[in-house]
Structures are given as C-alpha cells and as structure tokens.
C-alpha cells in the first residue's frame, strides 16, 4: 500500500499550479446583470463625463469679472435674462451685465464663466443683486471632470461594483465584456447521499457540492458540470472526461489519499504533485487531464482549505483579479504549529486583533462557519506568539 | 428662499435614523438559492453531526486495549473478520483478537474503540500485524463532534456563506427562513435619461438607479419599487405613495436641497432631519411618510456617501447583521478636513497602510470606483496625520 513518500512544500506546489492557469473565455453581459463580474479588457471612456459644463449649485450664471466690483454693502446689479432648470438649455447668452438663474446640474449657458450661489444673490423682479465676488469657474462642474474621452476607466481584471456600474452607465455603456471561467465539479463517494433518506445507515449527505458551488460563485466562476459519482473507477473516469470537455478546469473531491478505495489517486496518472505540507488538506493532488484537475479531499473542511490555498490563487491568476482581502493585524493569542507544515488557522477578528477559533476537531465545518478568515502559519516556525503581526485573509462574505 | 439653518451632527442624525428601523419580513428560501441571505432566527441542529462515529483514517478498527502489548519489533497479530468502505456498515462486531479493515468515513463497527492507520499495520491474508499502540478513540471522528442535536448552529442575523450552506446541508436542511427588506427607489430629475439619446443636450444618463440597485443587492435587500420621475410634485408624491405600499423603506434621489426646483424637500413635510454635517452628502433628509424615507442627493457620489453613512447602518440594524468590515490601520498620508464636519474620505489600502484617493472633484464617480473603502474624519479635528490609526471600512466588493 502506497503512502505519501514526501510532502511537497506549499509554495512549491502553488507555483506549479500557477503554471497551468488557463486563459478565461469571454462573454457579453448586460450592464444591469454585470454585478461582480470580471471585466475582460481595459475600458476607456467613449465620451466626456460630465458631457458638458454644469452648474454645481443653485444660483446665478454670470460673467465672473462682473462680480469683481462687489464690495461690502455694495452689490453689483445684473439683469435677469432667463431661468433654467436641470435638463433645460438656455437659448440666451450671458454677457456682461446680465445673468441667468440656473439650477444644479443644468448646462452652463454660453458666455457665463461662474455661478454665484443663490444665498449670495437677491432677486427683485428682473434685477439680481450679486453680493459676492466669484473667480472664473466657481461652482462649475466641468465637462470631462470625471473622465475625458479615451481616459482609462476600468482596468482589465477589475470586478464590477455598484459604483462601477453607475460610472459605466453614465458613460453610455449597455453591455460589458466579462471573463468567464467554466468549472466542473465531481464529487465522489459511495457514502454520499444527495438528501437524507431514512434507513441509510453509514451514509452521509454530500455537503461538498453545495459548498464548492457557493465558493465558485463567490469567486466569479461558472459551474459547467456537476456530478455525484460512486467509487467506481470507470464512472469517475467518464465524469472527468465529460467534465473536461465543457470546463476550463475541474475539481474532484474524495479519494485523494492512497487508501484501497482512493480511486481518484489511482486514476489521475499524470499527477504534477500529490501530497502537500499543509494542515488540513495534505492529500491534495493536481494533474493535467486535458484541463487542470484539482483532486481535493472528501472532508469538507479539508476541501475548503485546499480551495482557499490553491484554487483561489489559480482563479485570481486566470482572471488577473484579486478576489480576497488580506490585512496585517496583531495576533491576540498564542498557538503551536508543527515545523515543516503550514497550518490553515481559522480565525476571527475582535477589537482589531486576530484570534484563532479553538475547536477540538479541525475537520469540523463549525470551525469555518465560526471564522472570519484565516492565517497560514510559516513552515519554519513552531507557532504564532501573542502580539505577532500576521497576514489575515478574510473569507468570502 | 430657504437655506439649511443649521446642520445636524452626523452621530445625532444617525441615532434618529436608527430609531425608525422597521422589522424585516421573512421568506422561505431553498438552501441552494440562499447564498448571502440573512437568516431570520437562530438555527439549531436537528440531528447529530456527524450522525455516527466514523473512521478518520484508512486502517484497522480494533479494541484499543489489544494494541497495548505492541512493542518495538513485536507486533500484535489480529484476525481480520471484515472490510468496509465508506458508506458500508459491517454486520460483524470487533472483539478482542479481531479487527476490521476500514476506510475513511466508514461507520465504526460495534466493539471497536480505535483505528490503527494502515501505515502501522501489515496484512497477511486473514491476519493483520499491528505495529503501533493506540489509545481509545484514536482516529475516530465522533458522532456529534461537529454539532450535537439542539446545538446552536447559526445565529439570527448571520449571513449564509458557502461553508454555512455546507453545514446546513449536512444537517439535512432543505430550506431556510430568510429576513427580507423591501426597498423602493425613486429617482427624480428632469435632466435624467434612462439611456443616451442623440440631441438631448443638457440631459444626462441616470446612474443612480443602477448604483442603488447594486448597493441594495449587496446589502441583501429586495427592490420592491423603482421609478424615474420628472420634477413634478404630484408625480413625486404619487411615486412616494405607491412605493410606500410595497416597501419597508424608500430611497429618493434628487431635489434634496432647497432650490426652487427641490420639490422633494418641499414635499417631505415630516422631516425628522434635513441637512447633516457630512461632506459630501450634506443635504440628506429623513422623513416618515408611512414608511421611513431617505431623501438622498442627485449627485451619485453624494448619494453613495449617504448610502454608506445612513442607509447601511439602518439596514444592519434591521437585519441584526454586520454587512461591512472595518479594521484599524495606519494612515499613510496627511489630509486636512474642516472642523464641525465629517468627511467621507475615499481611500485605498497599500502595504497595510490607508491612503486617500486624491482627485480634484469630490463629486466624481471616479473617486469611489478607484477606492477600496472609506475613512470618516472626526468633526472636532482638522485632519488626519500620517501615522494616525484610522478606522477603515471596506466598500462592498
């Protein structure tokens, strides 16, 4: 019976994985449906934004020089020639001695070079007393102030946020080109049920499928294939083959060790590595079977760990996009860890300090549902001391 | 013409807003569709998880005491009476002198009290040499180790993550009760177009609708009403009335100042406050019109600011759920701010240091699309110094 002869160091294994990152496909998506998608190329402004000089205040559009004679208790009086609201355009031109009443957002009338806020003006029928000096361009939101035509608006790999949607909408975009990564999921195990059935003693409900679908959704991927397959090598082979046709990469859970029934290990003959110095999640394997295939553990927490430590960096490189957030914070406790192995320490953040979630069983789902994120121990240290600065990475939320 | 007589301090205004938080509704949602929803009540485990004692390793199920005589170069030999895979249950009972070959995840056979890893055993047909002493319970994943029946699994207000989905699935849940907040959006402004049309000089595309929909989606809310309404007081009134019937609260953008055309200000006669000491976003108003109504600015960045400073805390209280992540980090630059006003400083995080996004126009969407989150200045300080610790809040991403 085989064993893991030697465990590959995490950094080395991750480097291998990143060598096999596939180029993502692309797809046109309606802007309205584009939340969280990764953009496929740099986006440039097709027009100036704002598209014209606008008043930034409710007030009076003037020739700035007209106000230079304003003194305390001595306003300058201008003749009111028009009033415009936002959305309206005046047919009149402001010249020295005249003014147009203008609302916030309205296009600046020709000839005007500044806006006097209404608080500093007093209207008497067709005359307006201006009580404040203004320099040219005061209270004007200039054409192109946000973006000029051909300015870079969003970089390839950026993800679409609510504010990016607003920006793209204001620039007239209706669609965007999104990067697409299609992922196949194969869950193996004779012990797995899709739903609980009475009398199925010795079996458990498959929770890896829903977890991996959720993680891939959070990682902006598309599920292209999913199958729950029994521990039969021909069925697993067929599933891998089917999945690889429609997927950019494949995740298989279960059977990744070297037990008698670990058929996945036996079948993935082209392992690039198998067995990595991490805990939990040691038996991870990675192979090229037409497309990259990650052989993950059947234990949900081990599969979750392997997903965060290998699959997310792989997706991030494919998308050219940072999906996770890491900050350096002080560790508020002390933990021991084993030399030569990197531990995925599930942690919470309390009062700006990182605390490990202490639970008896590291294989327990409660350890990841109770945590905010993780810290990865160094392989050359025997633990983390209280007060040490650690790189804490938030889980998707 | 009216002005803001005095600005309400932010903390005071926020306190008022939080007094009017409505109780959310609830809805049953399929677990598969429940990502990101907020759970409506505490969830308890209906069964033990795992549901039975399982082997945590591939190996041999033994009576632990049988191994106590193992010495170096002197294994103990047991009789193999069965082999079971995950998902199978042995009909045999392990008694002293016998063992069952067991795979990871398989139910522990009756009588066995520990598992010896296969690495420490050698099989010769029906006999197995055991080369390692094991204490009772070694390599057994115990029934109820993750959760015992009636243990609290998830608290009311928790949001469903991929790992929470896995946990609920493994416990046999098919549905969950989710909290629902229905929000009406009314966007006002004669200058607004839904899409760009040639020749509409003086008009701009409405970007608030898509932004607010996106923000509300990120905040786990349901859009119950949406209308783009011209600056006509009867139409605005009707929209507010229609929206309030189907919504738990309403957001209106535009017309929140005191200009001649600021009809929203004039109409919301029941203002609880109007005008707050924040920048941008000063003209925010809040009223009860059957349901709570937020009167937000027409400028997208001001509306965005008001959403983060008022609407999100309001939603968080309604859901009993923390939606945003705040960490304390050093400020890597120096900025000035005005006394008596709290500034929404858009920032990025670089090398664990918070840096302000420096842009000329604070009303520009680029200032929020380029930022990772924000810092809110104190009203009693004149700025932030380099090296000061600041509370940095991530935008949704």
Interface residues (C-beta under 8 A of the other chain):
Chain A: X1 X3 X31 X32 X35 X49 X50 X51 X52 X56 X58 X85 X86 X87 X88 X89 X103 X104 X105 X106 X107 X118 X119 X141 X145 X146 X147 X153 X154 X159 X161 X162 X163 X164 X165 X166 X167 X169 X170 X172 X174 X189 X190 X191 X192 X195 X196 X201 X202 X203 X204 X205 X206 X207 X208 X210 X211 X212 X213 X214 X215 X217 X218 X231 X257 X258 X259 X260 X261 X262 X298 X300 X304 X325 X327 X328 X329 X349 X352 X360 X361 X363 X364 X365 X366 X368 X369 X394 X395 X396 X397
Chain B: X1 X3 X31 X32 X35 X49 X50 X51 X52 X56 X58 X85 X86 X87 X88 X89 X103 X104 X105 X106 X107 X118 X119 X141 X145 X146 X147 X153 X154 X159 X161 X162 X163 X164 X165 X166 X167 X169 X170 X172 X174 X189 X190 X191 X192 X195 X196 X201 X202 X203 X204 X205 X206 X207 X208 X210 X211 X212 X213 X214 X215 X217 X218 X231 X257 X258 X259 X260 X261 X262 X298 X300 X304 X325 X327 X328 X329 X349 X352 X360 X361 X363 X364 X365 X366 X368 X369 X394 X395 X396 X397
